[in-house]
Amino acid sequence: MKVHSIAPFVPSGSDFQASKQFFQALGFELTSDQHGYAGFQKDGCAFILQDFNDKAFAENLMLSVRIDDVAGFREEVLQKKLPEKFGIRISDIRQQPYGKEVNIIDRAGVCWHFIQ
């Protein structure tokens, strides 16, 4: 068996439209949008945003995203004022055993680990 990709379904929280806008502002391309599901991709990585609001589930979901430049990414998020515009949280950069990491807690409560 050859695996070609994996695309997790990610809950949007209470405001599906605002979550779609957030991920577009974060740099993901909206590739499909119908019936409560929105496909996003960037650089060959993809996920499906689902119009689903379950706080307990969202707050226990974590996704790991490998990127080239954690500091540049964090600076871009702050320059765009995404925490203020969308109510997300962003951490400081931390050195972990697996690399430099910055975390974003999205609108639903999902923790995205951006790792260099």
N, C-alpha and C positions, 0 to 999 in steps of 0.2 A: 504494500500500500504506500502510495506517495501522498503526503499531505501538502496541499497547495496553499492553504491559508487557514486562519482561524479568526472569527469575527464575533466577539462576545456581544450579547444583548445587554445594554446598560440602561438602567432606569432613569427616566428624565426628572423625576420628582413631580411636584404639583403643577409646574408650568412648562409644558412640552415646548411651546413656541420660544420661550426665553432660553431654555436649554439648547435648542437648535441654534439660536443666535449666538450663545456663548461659545459653542464648539466651532462655529464659523469664525468668530472673532479670534479664537485660539489658533486658527490656521488650518482647520480641517475643511475639506471640500464636501459639500452636501451632494451626494450622488443619487439619492432617491428619497422620496418623501410621499408616503401614502398609507392610509389606514392606521395611523398611530405608530408607524415605524419610519425612521429616517436613517439612511445609510450615510456614513461618513468615511472618508479616506484621506490619507496623506502619505506620500512616499511609499506606497505599497502596503501600508498598514490600514486596517479597517475595523470599524465597529458599527453596531446598529443601536441607535438610540430608540428606546421603546417608551411610548406614552404610558408609563407605569409609575405609580407612586406608592412605595412601601418603604418607609423610613428605616425599619429594622434591617431589611434586606440591603438597602443602599449603603447603610453605615457599616455593613460587614463585607462589602464588595471592595476589592482593591485590584487595580490594574497596574502593570509595570510597562513602561514605555521607554525604550532606549533612544537616546538622542545624542547629538554631537556636542552640544554646548549648553550645559545647565545654566551657567551664569548669564549667557546671552538670552536664553529662553526666559529665565526669571525676570531679567530686566525688561524684555519686550512685554511680558504680561503686566508688569507694573507701569510701564510707559503708556500702555493702552488703557490703564485704569480698570482692568477687568474685575478686580475685587470690588471696587466701588459700583461699577455698572451692573454686575451680575450677582453680587452677594457671595462670591466664592472666597475661599481662604487659600493663601499660598504661604508655604514655610520658607524659612531661611535655607540656604544650601548646607547640607550636612555630608560629611565624609562617612560612608558606610563601608563595610568590608567588600562590597560588590561594586563600589564606585561612588562618585558624587551624586547626591540626590536632592531634588526639590519636590515637595508634595503639593498637590492641589486637591482641595476638597471641593467638589463641584456642587451645583445647586441642589442636587438630590441628597448629597452626603457621601458620594462615592469618593474614595481616596485614589488618586492617580499618582503613581510614583514615576517621576521623570528622572531617568538615570543616565549619567554619562560614564 
